């Protein structure tokens, strides 16, 4: 069977337009910037990005954003040498770093910062000393108030909260106070969240929605929202209509500088502030450079998405990265430099001409990172004397791939040196990372060898003045340099007397051998109608040049196209006419791109079902799957003021991969499941206002299984009515009870709200809003025409003194029409009971012991009583929050948390334990402090061990030998690895004290009797602190008959994975939810990974059960797990969704 026919048989039926993924150039022009890939300096790159970065005290600090107890990392680098400081940060009390900020002197690591609550954590570092500033910041913030931005300069910091309040913190004196910023409004808005990009708003927003504060010469620049309007259509949120830029000086004066309609991006280099936003005359984007009170407008902005921009300054120029678009600003003019190859999410300059950019590996022509994630770290130097070489302009097929680079030898300053490349070639494909090695010898001894690429130091090897022959080597990453350009590699050698010599520069080149093929279609429905045509376009890219592009229809080449003026790109089009095919038949189509070097790439396979012009033919499923949907509310009418939720369900015995919901020919929702065997759901809400006066709007869903087979549901049709539709309810109304009146109300009191609604069409729901945030909801099952009531009791202690709270009621009928009550405004004034009376809180621990070993875990219990009702209990160890419980105001409650001795320093550390209780009025009580001792040493909880067998089999005959290879990582460094076979020591390796190590041994099966069904193999690892950890046991069978090597697919069948949670039937806001994964695998389990809302929350190594507990306020949660066995095979069961009650 030929390759094409095979592809047709496993048809990828989903027809998805990929026009946004047309390949771009191999590497953007770089102007005066020299790019060097330094990703190899990271101690871990797989399944992670470089997520966040900041610079202080002559170092960059960076993180991958992962759990530090489950493989996450924090690094520090001067741009050449990388230090892993994960253990220091973890031991200082932070379990994960979500962002890093700096004032130039101090760096602050942040956790849980993207939240509108006060539960964030902050760890500061200056001069080697760690601090905990969050305690001070949280003292003036409400419980539902988080951080929207933090900026600092030379010890002075400005913090903006999610309620729009501005605070100043002086780190030296630890003073914290609220600023009185002109025109700044305080309001509740659930989307005023922290942006980890810093210089542009959070994802999904076109402009900033909260005050911005950045340093300038002798003061600060505040950009403040000052006028608001309410959307007349949606009547739900307030928006800033204009923004004023103020200069603030130390004497407290605010000077108004310029007013803009909106702010897309803003950044500071400490002296100047670059602002991009819409002016009030044209409402088009303008750029302003503000320094003190001076404002300079900049013209000719690059056409990039400024609301996604990363902006940084290196002391010489500004770099702007938006998605993959790259631009430079020299303080006067902007320069567009094209597109980057990789995907960057963080960028910081050092003030001396150098940037570091962090993100993930990507490919040309793609706007997202490649999967799985691979961390990328790039150093960019400005004006270092190099000459930028443009990307290769000669087809790679004309390059002499056999041109060799011979070994370089020489003697100078009493130093003899030699250097070579492996492979020893001038030209390399972009999939090969050549190795560069430098050797040296001197009678005065060799002190060190420094390796350079394009003038930037990459590695330093120190030899302590050794008089032996020494060598230093590095790999040169092929994807880190412009294709076709010279990459200069050399070395500097220093002997024991300080004399130095330089190894001559040798240049190598990398060439792009990538081949990509993408396809887009003019009609995204699954049908080709007789009497009409659908267009298909195939776009190709080949770094070595395109030989041709072919479009196949039902297995036959129907169109052939060739490259144009740019030999690397080609596009090919064909029109499929429905009259050429019979109704009920199918049309399969795809494209192939062939490079001049002989490589090829195929597009996905599209498939149309041919139907008559009236669309009466509906294809039946050809796969063992089920796919259906319904409407909520039911019925096929969609009125102007109505919304309708399309709820789809699907099941497939081959495993469900993806579901799509299509309305009027457009994909409205896509849900991904990887491969899941249980019935899954997918839904989307549409609005009648988007389909006014349209009839017969087609709606259908399609499900794609693991093998890319597609099943389409039946098609239903919706009819959209005119504005308000036939069901508009003139009797729909909402109002407050007589006990709810405008006026002052004391802060520490309960207020019961009675509110009502009525509809002749049937009332469906009443919602109570406070400052445009829903605080109570009552639903009704289509009652008759009568007034319905709802009651909510709230305490106003969460609001600030003298804050005005606006209450409204929204009534919704069964047709989704809605109406609002008049607004009631209440001003919160001091008063009521603020003293927490009749409360108690006590602590106890497992077995009530006073001391625990470092390898032990124990449970901390806090028992609290309060006649006013308990709203929250927080448990602390060593001053850090362990767990929070949020019961529904009972008068007594017990909250617990697990304390692991391994998280704290041993040697008889006295660990303080405390608990804080908050009642329903916001009053707090603290327990007395309970101290326990942490003694002894613990097992090495941070060691990861992996066992490999070669040949990779589950059983061996007595005539065979096999190799056991073990790999280990440990943040403390590894002292020794030992291989045990059949519970006897077989091989011992002294590993050199690095953080990674390996050990291998050859085992002869003849040493063991046949029919041993589980010959145990284990690895024992000792770290540099003397801690010992054992790997999971790997068992093999010894037989008298031969077996065949296992494959990933065969091994994958042997595993089973299940997931569950304690809230599968629903949960309430803030409830503690435990997620559990249970796995089994005949090859042994290497790790289990738990995901919540697509975020990795926990990794368990060598265990069959993995659990994680957390609390959430989201309306729904998705969770899933992935299991990896000892052979590297994985199982993923897809996500489960649970909903808030």
Order of alpha helices (4+ residues) and beta strands (2+ residues): alpha-beta-beta-beta-beta-beta-alpha-beta-beta-beta-beta-alpha-beta-beta-beta-beta-beta-beta-beta-beta-beta-beta-beta-beta-beta-beta-beta-beta-beta-beta-beta-beta-beta-beta-beta-beta-beta-beta-beta-beta-beta-beta-beta-beta-beta-beta-beta-beta-beta-beta-beta-beta-beta-beta-beta-beta-beta-beta-beta-beta-beta-beta-beta-beta-beta-beta-beta-beta-beta-beta-beta-beta-beta-beta-beta-beta-beta-beta-beta-beta-beta-beta-beta-alpha-beta-beta-beta-beta-beta-beta-beta-beta
